[in-house]
Amino acid sequence: MSGVGDSVIAMSLLDRRALNRALLARQLLLRRHDMPVTDALEHLVGLQAQEPLEPYVGLWSRLVGFQPSALAELLLSRRAVRTLLMRRTLHLVTADDCVTLRPAHQTMLVSRAWSTWRRELSGVDLDELAKLGRPLFEERPRQLTEAARVIADRWPGVPARTLGDALSTLVPLVQVPPRGVWGERAGAYNTTIEAWLGRPLPPASPATVDALVLRYLAAYGPAATADIRAWSGLTGLRESVQRLRPSLRTFRDERGRELLDVPDGALPDPQTPAPPRFLPAFDNAVLGYDDRSRVIDAEHRGLSVTGARFLLVDGRVSGTWAVTVDGGAAALRIAALRPLTAVERDAVVAEGESLLTMFQPEPRHPNRVTIADA
């Protein structure tokens, strides 16, 4: 995508800092980009969104002048949706990507659900469950357990919660607004992709997987096959990589792993300055790799699964953060994971004060940014 990269440096080995700057550039985090929200979503291959409002921060940190209303309008007009995709997690994607990508992930989604609930679902015919459940979601948006209770008598003894979780993968669903709309709090109601978007899902094909691999490399590369697998959750990627290999360039990382890349992927000068950036919970800029050492130290990796929101300083995870709004005042509290220099602290506070305007556009009291030292 145009505007993602700057200079390209030819080299056979890429150290962590070079990979870090490539990540920042391709994740739209090295500088903010002036592009439509839909273009950003498609370039990033979606934003992880099991916490429904987190993508707003992810877009704010990446786009010039982002306003929450821009994403809310896409959800309300059905041009963007939240559906299960990579790693069997909810992702916010464009409607076009939903239709294209869900079939490519469907087998993986069912397999992961079965692995999770194998014992509880041992007596359940999954095809029959899907056949009974689909019309319920087509009739009107429903919560998963609500739909499961309607048909639970067919499998006495199986918890409705388990049946509902299985339905979320067996039947291609989207979560509908107002859930996911900025400023709204709503339950998770689901309907089928076909009912919501008015389009059938095409069959999965190797070409779709090949295109997905190329898009991953463009937005996350250079990366190893293990990174692609960790991000997507898909198996059978070796065949796709072999088909694509003649068109790819390769590097090595400091561990000696082969890194694959698209020919025009950005590789900025490793010394390029990186401004502070606030990432939402579960942002793929951190989660999208098997080896995350390019962006987060091993000792902090476990924070990812807790839903911590990360602060990047000089391109690396250097703190966690949380915002509270109380009595008209928005407060940002940052817990540093390493000592910050005075210059870094000033830059973080300035970025934080700007972030607070999204949570409280017209505060009745001064916004506050506090940093707890490591």
Secondary structure, DSSP 8 states (H G I E B T S, - for coil): -TTS-------SB--HHHHHHHHHHHTT-SS-B---HHHHHHHTT-EE-SSTTHHHHHHHTTBTT--HHHHHHHHHTTSEEEEE-GGG-EEEEEHHHHHHHHHHHHHHHHHHHHHHHTTTTTT--HHHHHHHHHHHHHHS-B-HHHHHHHHGGGSTTS-HHHHHHHHHHHTTEEE-TTTTSTT------EEEHHHHHS-------HHHHHHHHHHHHHHH-SB-HHHHHHHH--S-HHHHHHHHGGG-EEEE-TT--EEEE-TT-----TT-----EE--TT-HHHHS-S--TTTS-GGGGGGGGGT-EEEEETTEEEEEEEEEEETTEEEEEEEESS---HHHHHHHHHHHHHHHHHH-SS-SS--EEEEE--
